[in-house]
Amino acid sequence: MFEMTLLSFSIHLINSIFGGIYTGSFLKKKYRKKITLVIWIVIYLLSQIAIFEIAGSKYQINDIIGVVVNICILFFLQLLLFSQDPSKQVFVIFSFMAGKEIVKYIVSVACIAFNELWNKLLDFLLKEEIIDTLEKARISVNIYTIVMSVINALLYTLLLGIYLRLISRKFVRKDYQLQTHENVFLILPSIAALCISITIKMMVVTVENGMTVFIYETVPATGFWIPVICFLLLSTIVANVILFQKLVQNNDETRKRMILENQVQQMQREITEVQDIYTDMRGLRHDMRSHLSNISLYVKTIIGIDSEELKSYIGKMEETVSRLDFIYQTGNPITDIIIHQKSQEAQKKKIPFDVDFIFPSKQKIDAYDIGVVLDNALENAIEACCKVEGEKSIYLHSFVKGNLFFIEIENSYSENVVFDEETGLPVSHKKDGKLHGLGISNIQRCAKKYMGDIDIALSDTGKKKKFNLTIMMYGKISHPK
């Protein structure tokens, strides 16, 4: 009796610990991690003992009612200790319940197999007269019962731990907001597993002629098929999670690719328009300088003297005309336009903007891809600098090394940079990170298009915090024929 009570307590304790850890991996905690886990374990463990051990010994609790009560306890603890997230709360509850109920049957079949081995061993010991007294037999049975309780608890811990760990690890997008139909897709296998577990429990134990009969004794094949069915049910739940995560990742990739393609198309349209304006401006600047030169010569001829005031006035007009041209000459009109626009934006926001950029004209890299990189990287740099109080700056640099083209953007920043565990990229601080946090992702996609990648380095020297982004792109050099 004591050993069975110890085993029941161990199972309840294991469920309490695993339930708290598993739920904490999905939901945001209201309190500190250790406090949340301790409160969860204490409340869940006491409720299980009170309902299923103390009350269950006096009143027979129906299997379905037992499952419903457990679900209500889990839901109450989630509301008490975690932030509200109904879609994930439902998934966590049903996947945990399905796991612990199904694992019980695998362990019970293993227990029956161990019992058969013990009976054979006991017959051998009795036959060989190794156990020749009632006292020795009683001690042997007690030792066996304790050992079996420990083995069952360990096996239950191992199987439930592996199951919950697999789901927690494979459900990589825990920040994803589940839609109703997606949540139904995820919890249906768990609900099916719960229903099957209740059905199995009704079939396993029957009463015939006032005696308890196990289905394993009447139909020995069930000792093999029930564990197989249980493993398949657990595998189905895990596989369903993996499939869902793959679908989410594929949808994200498709969405990001479409956004990148739209960005390139929009950039092409804008740059085409700006190029036309730029061509007209260059012609206008050339004509204006010719007119200024002619006016200066004409006035000098008429007046006959070289006026300092006239020189100053015309000089100022020439300076104004020179503003019609782009400051940075990178070797490509697309990068000229983008860097010019970003420098003007930085200037308006009083951010020092230093450029040492040359377009890799000899390498086979599309100018629009470099444009996407520059547009996203400089936009992020300007946004980061706007949040910095005091001294701040942006530095853009590029260089070629063999077939490799490197772009470096260094900027000041103030907020803490958090990296996503899945992508390794910084997490967006914007409210709608899914729509806006695609800048770095698009830069990386462009780099990988040319068998390259990005590297991010952070430096913090006192009050100066620098964010350094390096983009590497491989472009085979095209030699003139």
C-alpha positions in Angstrom: 0.0 0.0 0.0 2.8 2.4 1.0 4.7 1.6 -2.3 1.6 2.3 -4.4 1.0 5.6 -2.5 4.6 6.5 -3.1 4.3 5.8 -6.9 1.1 7.9 -7.1 2.8 10.8 -5.3 5.8 10.5 -7.6 3.6 10.6 -10.7 1.7 13.6 -9.4 4.9 15.4 -8.6 6.4 14.6 -12.0 3.3 16.0 -13.7 3.4 19.1 -11.5 7.1 19.8 -12.4 6.8 19.0 -16.1 3.4 20.9 -16.4 5.0 24.1 -15.0 8.1 23.9 -17.1 6.2 23.0 -20.3 3.6 25.8 -19.9 6.4 28.3 -19.1 8.1 27.5 -22.4 5.0 28.8 -24.3 3.4 31.5 -22.2 4.7 34.7 -20.8 5.1 34.7 -17.0 3.5 37.3 -14.7 6.2 36.7 -12.0 9.8 35.6 -11.8 10.6 32.1 -13.3 11.4 30.3 -10.0 8.4 31.8 -8.1 6.0 30.9 -10.9 7.3 27.3 -11.1 7.1 26.8 -7.3 3.6 28.1 -7.0 2.5 26.0 -10.0 4.0 22.8 -8.5 2.6 23.3 -5.0 -1.0 24.1 -6.2 -1.1 21.4 -8.9 0.4 18.7 -6.6 -2.0 19.5 -3.7 -5.0 19.6 -6.0 -4.1 16.2 -7.6 -3.7 14.6 -4.1 -6.8 16.1 -2.7 -9.1 15.3 -5.7 -7.7 12.0 -7.1 -6.2 10.4 -4.0 -8.2 11.6 -1.0 -11.5 12.3 -2.6 -11.0 9.5 -5.2 -10.6 6.9 -2.4 -14.1 7.7 -1.1 -15.9 8.6 -4.3 -15.4 7.0 -7.7 -14.4 9.7 -10.2 -15.4 9.1 -13.7 -12.6 9.0 -16.3 -14.1 11.8 -18.4 -14.8 13.9 -15.2 -11.2 13.4 -14.2 -9.9 14.8 -17.5 -12.3 17.8 -17.3 -11.2 18.5 -13.7 -7.5 18.4 -14.8 -8.2 20.7 -17.7 -9.9 23.2 -15.4 -7.0 23.1 -12.9 -4.5 23.7 -15.6 -6.5 26.6 -17.1 -6.9 28.2 -13.6 -3.1 28.0 -13.0 -2.4 29.5 -16.4 -4.8 32.5 -15.7 -3.1 32.9 -12.2 0.5 32.7 -13.3 0.7 33.6 -17.0 -0.4 36.3 -19.3 -3.5 35.6 -21.2 -3.0 34.0 -24.6 -6.2 31.8 -25.2 -5.0 30.1 -28.4 -1.7 28.9 -26.9 -3.3 28.1 -23.5 -5.7 25.6 -25.1 -2.9 24.0 -27.1 -0.6 23.7 -24.1 -3.4 22.2 -21.9 -4.6 19.5 -24.4 -1.1 18.5 -25.6 0.1 18.1 -22.0 -3.0 16.2 -20.9 -2.8 13.9 -24.0 0.9 13.2 -23.3 0.5 12.3 -19.6 -2.5 10.1 -20.2 -1.0 8.2 -23.1 2.3 7.7 -21.4 0.6 6.0 -18.5 -0.5 3.1 -20.7 2.9 2.6 -22.1 4.3 2.4 -18.6 1.5 0.1 -17.4 2.3 -2.4 -20.2 6.0 -2.2 -19.3 5.0 -2.9 -15.7 3.1 -6.0 -16.7 6.1 -7.3 -18.6 8.3 -6.7 -15.6 5.8 -8.6 -13.4 6.0 -11.6 -15.7 9.8 -11.6 -15.4 9.5 -11.2 -11.7 7.1 -14.2 -11.4 9.5 -16.4 -13.4 12.4 -15.2 -11.2 10.4 -15.9 -8.0 9.5 -19.4 -9.2 13.2 -20.1 -9.9 14.2 -18.8 -6.4 11.5 -20.9 -4.7 12.4 -24.0 -6.8 16.1 -23.6 -5.9 15.1 -23.0 -2.3 17.0 -19.7 -2.2 13.8 -18.3 -0.7 12.8 -20.9 1.8 11.0 -18.9 4.5 7.9 -16.7 4.6 10.0 -13.8 5.9 12.4 -14.0 3.0 9.5 -14.1 0.6 7.9 -11.0 2.2 11.2 -9.1 2.0 11.7 -10.1 -1.6 8.2 -8.9 -2.5 8.8 -5.5 -0.7 12.1 -5.0 -2.5 10.5 -5.8 -5.8 7.6 -3.5 -5.2 9.9 -0.6 -4.3 12.2 -1.2 -7.3 9.2 -1.4 -9.6 7.8 1.8 -8.3 11.2 3.5 -8.9 11.5 2.0 -12.4 7.9 3.0 -13.4 8.5 6.5 -12.1 11.7 6.8 -14.0 10.2 5.4 -17.2 7.2 7.7 -16.9 9.6 10.7 -16.4 11.7 9.7 -19.4 8.8 9.2 -21.8 6.8 12.3 -20.8 9.9 14.4 -20.7 11.0 13.4 -24.2 7.4 14.0 -25.6 7.1 17.5 -24.0 10.7 18.4 -24.9 10.1 17.5 -28.6 7.0 19.6 -28.8 8.6 22.5 -27.0 11.7 22.4 -29.3 9.8 21.8 -32.6 7.3 24.6 -31.8 10.0 27.2 -32.7 7.6 30.1 -33.5 6.2 30.5 -30.0 5.7 34.2 -30.7 3.3 33.4 -33.6 -0.3 34.4 -33.0 -2.5 31.4 -33.7 -5.6 31.8 -35.7 -8.8 29.9 -34.7 -8.5 27.3 -37.6 -4.7 26.9 -36.9 -5.4 26.2 -33.2 -8.1 23.6 -34.1 -5.6 22.0 -36.5 -3.0 21.8 -33.6 -5.3 20.5 -30.8 -7.4 17.9 -32.8 -4.7 15.2 -32.5 -4.4 15.8 -28.7 -8.2 15.6 -28.3 -8.3 12.4 -30.3 -5.5 11.0 -28.2 -7.4 11.9 -25.0 -10.6 10.2 -26.3 -8.6 7.1 -27.2 -6.9 7.0 -23.8 -10.3 7.1 -22.1 -11.6 4.3 -24.4 -8.5 2.2 -23.7 -9.0 2.7 -19.9 -12.5 1.4 -20.2 -11.4 -1.7 -22.1 -8.3 -2.5 -20.1 -10.1 -3.4 -16.9 -13.3 -5.4 -16.8 -15.2 -7.2 -14.0 -16.3 -10.8 -14.6 -18.0 -12.9 -12.0 -17.0 -10.3 -9.4 -13.3 -10.5 -10.3 -11.2 -7.8 -11.9 -9.8 -9.0 -15.3 -7.2 -7.2 -17.4 -7.5 -7.3 -21.1 -3.8 -8.2 -21.3 -4.7 -11.6 -19.8 -7.7 -12.3 -22.0 -6.2 -10.9 -25.2 -2.4 -11.1 -24.9 -1.8 -9.4 -28.3 -3.0 -6.1 -26.7 0.2 -6.1 -24.7 1.9 -5.3 -28.0 -0.7 -3.2 -29.8 -1.7 -0.8 -27.1 1.9 0.5 -26.6 2.3 0.7 -30.4 -1.0 2.7 -30.7 0.2 5.0 -27.8 3.5 5.7 -29.5 1.8 6.4 -32.8 -0.6 8.8 -31.0 2.3 10.7 -29.4 4.2 10.7 -32.7 1.1 12.1 -34.5 0.9 15.0 -32.1 4.6 15.8 -32.5 4.5 15.4 -36.2 1.5 17.7 -36.4 3.4 20.4 -34.6 6.4 20.0 -36.9 4.1 20.1 -40.0 2.4 23.3 -38.7 5.8 25.0 -38.0 7.0 24.1 -41.5 3.8 25.6 -43.0 4.3 28.8 -40.9 8.0 29.1 -41.9 7.1 28.5 -45.6 4.4 31.2 -45.4 6.8 33.6 -43.8 9.4 32.9 -46.5 6.8 33.4 -49.2 5.6 36.7 -47.6 9.2 38.0 -47.2 10.0 37.1 -50.7 7.0 38.9 -52.0 7.8 41.9 -49.9 11.4 41.9 -51.2 10.2 41.6 -54.8 7.7 44.4 -54.3 10.5 46.5 -52.7 12.8 46.0 -55.7 10.0 46.8 -58.2 9.1 49.9 -56.2 12.7 50.9 -56.1 13.0 50.4 -59.8 10.1 52.7 -60.5 11.3 55.3 -58.1 14.9 55.3 -59.4 13.7 55.4 -63.0 11.8 58.6 -62.2 14.7 60.0 -60.2 17.1 59.2 -62.9 15.0 61.2 -65.4 14.9 64.1 -63.1 18.7 63.7 -62.4 19.4 63.8 -66.1 17.3 67.0 -66.5 19.0 68.5 -63.5 22.5 67.8 -64.9 21.5 69.5 -68.2 20.0 72.4 -66.3 23.1 72.7 -64.1 25.3 72.8 -67.2 23.1 75.4 -68.9 23.0 77.5 -65.7 26.8 77.6 -65.4 27.1 78.6 -69.0 24.6 81.4 -68.5 26.4 82.6 -65.3 29.7 82.6 -67.1 28.2 84.6 -70.0 26.5 87.1 -67.6 29.7 87.6 -65.7 31.7 88.2 -68.9 29.0 90.6 -70.3 28.8 92.6 -67.1 32.6 92.8 -66.9 32.7 94.0 -70.5 30.0 96.7 -70.0 31.2 98.0 -66.7 34.9 97.5 -67.5 35.9 96.6 -64.0 36.2 93.4 -62.0 33.7 93.9 -59.1 34.3 91.8 -55.9 30.6 92.1 -55.2 29.7 90.6 -58.6 32.2 87.8 -58.0 30.7 87.0 -54.6 27.1 87.1 -56.0 27.9 84.8 -59.0 29.9 82.5 -56.7 26.9 82.1 -54.5 24.7 81.3 -57.5 27.2 78.7 -58.7 27.2 77.1 -55.2 23.4 77.0 -55.4 23.5 75.4 -58.8 26.1 72.8 -57.6 23.5 71.5 -55.1 21.5 70.2 -58.1 24.1 67.5 -58.4 24.5 64.5 -56.1 27.2 64.8 -53.5 28.4 61.2 -53.7 29.6 59.8 -57.0 29.7 56.0 -56.4 30.0 54.8 -60.0 26.3 53.8 -60.4 23.3 56.1 -60.6 21.2 53.7 -58.5 23.5 53.8 -55.5 24.1 57.5 -56.1 20.4 58.2 -55.7 19.9 56.0 -52.6 22.9 57.3 -50.7 22.0 60.9 -51.7 18.4 60.4 -50.4 19.6 58.8 -47.1 22.3 61.5 -46.6 19.7 64.2 -47.0 17.4 62.4 -44.5 20.3 62.1 -42.0 21.2 65.7 -42.5 17.6 66.8 -41.7 17.8 64.8 -38.5 21.3 66.2 -37.7 23.1 62.8 -37.9 26.7 63.0 -39.2 26.8 60.8 -42.3 30.2 59.6 -43.6 30.5 57.7 -46.9 33.3 55.8 -48.5 31.4 53.7 -51.0 32.3 52.6 -54.5 30.0 50.5 -56.7 31.7 47.2 -57.8 31.2 47.7 -61.5 33.5 44.8 -62.5 31.5 42.3 -60.5 28.4 40.5 -61.6 26.1 41.9 -58.8 22.8 43.5 -59.7 22.7 47.2 -58.8 19.1 46.8 -57.5 20.2 44.1 -55.0 22.9 46.4 -53.7 20.2 49.1 -53.7 18.0 46.9 -51.5 20.9 46.3 -49.1 21.7 50.0 -48.8 18.1 51.2 -48.5 17.3 48.8 -45.7 20.6 49.1 -43.9 20.7 52.9 -43.9 17.0 53.1 -43.0 17.7 51.0 -39.9 20.8 53.0 -39.1 19.0 56.3 -39.3 16.1 54.9 -37.1 18.6 53.7 -34.5 20.5 57.0 -34.4 17.2 58.9 -33.9 16.8 57.2 -30.6 20.4 58.1 -29.4 20.8 61.2 -27.2 24.1 63.1 -27.6 26.8 62.1 -30.1 25.8 59.8 -32.9 26.9 59.0 -36.4 26.6 56.7 -39.5 29.5 55.4 -41.5 29.1 53.6 -44.8 32.1 51.8 -46.4 32.6 49.3 -49.2 35.6 47.4 -50.6 36.4 44.6 -53.0 38.6 41.7 -52.1 39.1 39.3 -55.0 35.6 38.1 -56.1 34.1 39.3 -52.8 32.3 42.6 -52.3 31.9 43.9 -48.8 29.6 46.6 -47.4 30.0 47.9 -43.9 27.5 50.1 -42.1 28.3 51.3 -38.6 25.9 53.4 -36.6 25.2 54.5 -33.1 22.4 52.9 -31.1 20.9 53.1 -27.6 18.4 50.3 -27.2 19.3 46.8 -26.1 19.7 44.5 -29.1 17.9 41.1 -28.7 18.7 38.3 -31.2 16.1 35.8 -32.3 17.1 32.2 -31.3 15.7 30.8 -34.6 17.1 33.2 -37.2 20.1 34.7 -35.3 18.9 38.2 -36.4 18.0 41.2 -34.2 14.4 41.3 -33.1 12.5 44.4 -34.3 11.5 46.9 -31.6 8.6 48.1 -33.6 5.1 47.3 -32.4 4.3 45.2 -35.5 7.5 43.3 -35.8 6.1 40.8 -38.3 5.5 43.6 -40.9 8.3 45.9 -40.1 11.1 43.7 -38.8 12.1 42.5 -42.3 15.0 44.9 -43.0 17.9 42.7 -41.8 16.1 39.7 -43.2 15.9 41.2 -46.7 19.5 42.2 -46.5 20.5 38.6 -45.6 18.3 37.3 -48.5 20.1 39.5 -51.0 23.5 38.5 -49.6 22.6 34.8 -49.8 21.5 35.3 -53.4 25.2 35.9 -54.1 26.5 33.0 -51.9 27.2 35.5 -49.1 25.9 36.3 -45.7 25.8 39.0 -43.1 27.7 39.5 -39.8 26.6 41.7 -36.9 29.0 43.0 -34.3 28.1 45.1 -31.2 30.6 47.3 -29.4 30.1 49.3 -26.2 32.8 51.6 -25.0 31.4 53.7 -22.2 28.7 56.0 -23.6 29.4 55.0 -27.2 27.5 52.0 -28.5 28.1 51.0 -32.1 26.2 48.6 -34.3 28.3 47.2 -37.1 26.7 45.4 -40.0 28.9 43.7 -42.6 27.4 42.3 -45.8 29.5 39.9 -48.0 28.4 39.2 -51.6 30.2 37.0 -54.0 30.3 38.3 -57.6 32.5 36.7 -60.2 34.5 39.5 -61.8 33.6 40.0 -65.5 36.7 40.6 -67.6 36.4 42.7 -70.8 36.6 40.7 -74.0 
